[in-house]
Amino acid sequence: MEKETRYSELNEYELKQEIAQLREKARKAEQLGMVNEFAVLERKAIMAQAYLLNPKEFKPGEIYGIEGDPGVYFKIDYLNGVFAWGYRLGGTGKEEALPISMLNQKK
């Protein structure tokens, strides 16, 4: 059985390789109509991308757009690792966590 490696343990080159492999697998899954597999692989790629970013560039109290969800904005309450915790503006007000790779430029 293959040992699962944490993204936090990989260097930049290894993360980029992993993202490329995940995107290729996701593309193939999409072509084969495997919607669930495609969604899982896309989410893994987003998570791996988060480890390429510097969490210090994301500030609590700031508002960011959400990648893949145009017109929806996210206000960060606090950061925990590569996750931004907060809530969607105009949403239910429930706290949620998003990988920082899903956040766009400050709005």
Backbone torsions as a table, in degrees:
resi	resn	phi	psi	omega
1	MET	NA	135.7	-176.8
2	GLU	-76.5	135.5	178.8
3	LYS	-74.5	129.4	178.3
4	GLU	-74.1	126.5	179.0
5	THR	-100.1	136.0	178.2
6	ARG	-79.2	142.6	177.8
7	TYR	-61.1	-31.8	-179.6
8	SER	-66.1	-17.9	-179.4
9	GLU	-92.0	-8.7	-176.8
10	LEU	-90.1	148.9	174.8
11	ASN	-85.5	176.5	-175.6
12	GLU	-57.7	-45.1	-179.2
13	TYR	-61.4	-46.3	-179.2
14	GLU	-64.0	-38.1	177.6
15	LEU	-63.8	-43.4	179.5
16	LYS	-63.6	-38.7	176.7
17	GLN	-63.0	-45.7	-179.9
18	GLU	-61.2	-43.8	179.3
19	ILE	-62.0	-43.5	179.1
20	ALA	-62.2	-43.3	179.1
21	GLN	-64.7	-42.8	179.8
22	LEU	-63.9	-41.1	179.2
23	ARG	-65.9	-38.4	178.1
24	GLU	-65.2	-45.1	177.5
25	LYS	-62.2	-39.6	179.4
26	ALA	-64.2	-41.4	179.1
27	ARG	-60.9	-44.4	179.3
28	LYS	-65.4	-41.0	178.9
29	ALA	-62.9	-39.3	179.0
30	GLU	-64.8	-42.2	179.4
31	GLN	-63.4	-32.6	180.0
32	LEU	-86.6	1.0	178.4
33	GLY	75.8	19.7	179.7
34	MET	-90.5	81.1	-172.2
35	VAL	-62.0	-44.9	-178.9
36	ASN	-64.9	-43.9	178.7
37	GLU	-62.1	-42.2	178.2
38	PHE	-58.7	-46.5	-178.3
39	ALA	-62.9	-41.7	179.9
40	VAL	-64.2	-45.7	-178.9
41	LEU	-66.5	-38.6	176.8
42	GLU	-62.2	-42.9	-179.3
43	ARG	-65.5	-38.5	177.1
44	LYS	-63.4	-40.7	179.0
45	ALA	-63.7	-40.2	177.9
46	ILE	-63.0	-41.8	178.7
47	MET	-63.3	-44.8	179.7
48	ALA	-62.2	-38.7	178.9
49	GLN	-61.7	-34.4	-178.5
50	ALA	-59.3	-32.4	-178.6
51	TYR	-76.8	-8.3	175.0
52	LEU	-88.9	-10.6	-177.0
53	LEU	-100.4	159.1	178.3
54	ASN	-97.1	112.7	-179.4
55	PRO	-58.3	-23.6	-179.9
56	LYS	-67.4	-15.8	178.5
57	GLU	-80.7	-7.3	179.8
58	PHE	-109.6	124.7	-171.7
59	LYS	-111.0	132.5	172.8
60	PRO	-58.1	141.2	-178.3
61	GLY	91.6	-16.2	179.7
62	GLU	-85.4	159.2	-179.4
63	ILE	-114.0	134.0	-177.9
64	TYR	-129.2	150.8	171.3
65	GLY	-75.6	159.0	179.1
66	ILE	-107.2	123.5	179.6
67	GLU	-57.5	128.8	177.6
68	GLY	81.0	4.9	179.6
69	ASP	-137.7	72.8	-173.9
70	PRO	-60.2	140.6	177.8
71	GLY	82.2	-1.3	178.6
72	VAL	-109.0	134.5	-176.8
73	TYR	-121.8	153.5	-174.5
74	PHE	-127.1	128.0	177.1
75	LYS	-103.0	124.5	-177.9
76	ILE	-82.7	127.9	172.1
77	ASP	-90.3	-45.0	177.9
78	TYR	-160.1	165.8	178.6
79	LEU	-114.5	144.6	174.7
80	ASN	-137.2	101.4	-175.4
81	GLY	67.0	-125.3	179.9
82	VAL	-99.5	16.1	177.7
83	PHE	-108.3	134.8	173.5
84	ALA	-100.0	123.6	178.2
85	TRP	-101.3	135.2	-179.7
86	GLY	174.8	-145.8	-178.3
87	TYR	-149.0	157.4	177.9
88	ARG	-80.9	133.0	178.0
89	LEU	-69.2	134.7	-178.7
90	GLY	77.3	4.8	-179.9
91	GLY	-91.2	-154.6	-178.1
92	THR	-78.7	-12.2	-177.9
93	GLY	85.2	1.7	178.0
94	LYS	-73.3	136.6	177.7
95	GLU	-70.9	139.2	176.4
96	GLU	-146.0	166.1	178.9
97	ALA	-117.2	135.4	175.6
98	LEU	-124.9	142.1	172.3
99	PRO	-62.6	141.0	-176.9
100	ILE	-61.2	-19.9	178.3
101	SER	-70.2	-12.3	177.5
102	MET	-90.2	-4.3	-177.4
103	LEU	-98.3	134.6	178.5
104	ASN	-93.6	-177.5	179.4
105	GLN	-51.1	153.5	177.3
106	LYS	-57.2	141.7	178.3
107	LYS	-112.3	NA	NA
